[in-house]
Amino acid sequence: MSQPSPTPQRQRRRIKLILPALQMRLIGFAGAVAALALGLQYVLFSRLLGELAASLPRENVPVLERGSRALLEALLTSALILFPLVLWIGIHSTFRIAGPLYRMKRYLEQVARGERPPDCRLRRGDQLQDLCQAINAATRPLRIETAQPEGDRPREAA
């Protein structure tokens, strides 16, 4: 017997790249900062290694060559570890912002179509809860269903 398919709500929770363009841009910024930090670290260590090699007797010059190779290997190893971590952390951290933005966008689209959805709600732990509440307050007059039929409502002055 096959298992029941997950509800649409559960499926949406598993999607981590809700707004891929926004999320990848934010992750790109974090990656750029990481790359700059790695580059700065490499330059500083190279300079220190050069100063150390200059203080050694001439017959120890190969230390500089071996040290430069070791620094380059350390830089590449750091990059291979750091960039996947930046990507993973970036996706999981932006999910709590991109998800609510996507939800609010869909909600406002419903209101713009003239629908009267219930108050916008976000999952526990999501960011932008206060913005969601402000959207609810701003759209409430558009979403109020009155008990009066269309013909019994007071007419607006022309």
N, C-alpha and C positions, 0 to 999 in steps of 0.2 A: 504494500500500500504506500503510495507516495505521500509525502508530508505536505500539508497545506502551504500554499505560497505565502510569503510574508506580506503583511499589509503594506499599502503604499507608504504609510508613515514610516514604517521600519526601513523600507528601501531608501527613502530620502535621507535617513539618518546615516546610512552607510556611505553615501556620496560625500567625499571630503572636498572635492574641487567644485563647489557650488557656483562660484563666479571665477572661472579659471583665469581670465585676463587680469582681474584685480589681484587675486591670490598670487599668481606667478610674478606679477610686478613687485609686490611686497617681498616675496621670497627672493627675487632678483636683487632688491636693495640689500637685503640681509647677506646674500651671497657676495655682493660687491664689497660690503664692509669687511667680510671675512677674507676676501682676496686681498684687499688693501692691508689688512692686519698681517696676513701671511707674508706679503711682499715686504712690508716694513721690517718684520722680524728677520727675514732673510737678509736684507740689506744691513741691518744692525749687526747680525752675527757674522756676516762676511767681513765687515769693517773690523770687528774685534779680532777675527781670525787673522786678518791681514796685519794688524798691529802686533799680534802675538808672533806671527811668522817673522816680522821685521826685527823683532828683538832677539831672535835666535841666531846662532852662527850660520854662515853661508851654506854649510854642508847640510843643514836641516831644511832647505827650501822645499823639498818634496812634501813637507808637512802642509804647506799652503795648498798644494794641488790635491792632496788626499782630503784635507779639511773641506775644501770647496766642493768636492764630489759628495762628501758626507752631508754637507749642508743642503745640497740640491736634493739628495735622496730624502732627507728629513722633510724638506718642503713638499716634495711630491707625495710622500706618505701622509703628511698632515692634510694636504688637499684632498687626497682620496678618502680620508676618514671624515674630514670636516664638511665637505660639500654635500654628501648624502645626508649627513646629520642636519645641516641647515635646511635642506629640502624637506626632510621628514618633520622637523620641528616647525618649519614655516607652514606646511600644510595643516598640521594639527592646531597650530595657534591661530591661523587666519580663519579656520573653519568656524570658530565661535564668533567671528565678526561677519564673514561672508554669508553664512547661513541666515542670520537675522536680517541682513540687508536684502537678501533674496526674498525672504518671507515678507518683509515690509513692502518691497516692490510689488510682489504679487497681490498683496492686500490692497495697496493703493490702486492697482489696475482694476481690481474688483469694484472698488468704490467709484472709480472713474466711469466704469460701465453702467453705473446706476444700481449695482447690486447692494444689498444691505447685509454684509457679512457681520458675524459677531465680532467683539473686540479682538484685535490682533494679540496673539499670545506667542511668547517665545519659550523655548525649553529652559529648564533650570540650568544655570551655568553659562548660558549665552550672554554675550555682551550686548550693549545698546538697549537694555530693558527700559531705561528712562525715555529714550527716543520712541520706542514702541508705545509707551504710555502717552506721550505727547501726540503721536499720530492718532491714537484712539480719541483723545480729547478734541483734536482738530476736525476729525471726520464724524464725530458723534452727531452733530446737527444734520449731516447728510444721510446718516444711517437710521435715524429715528423713524420707527414705524408708528404712525398715529392710529388710534382706534377709529377715527372718523373716516367714513367713505369719501371718495374723491369729491362728490357733489356737495357734501356738507361742510367742506373746509371753507374758511373765510377767503374771499377773493382779494388779491393784491390790488392796490390802487394803481390805475393806469398812468 
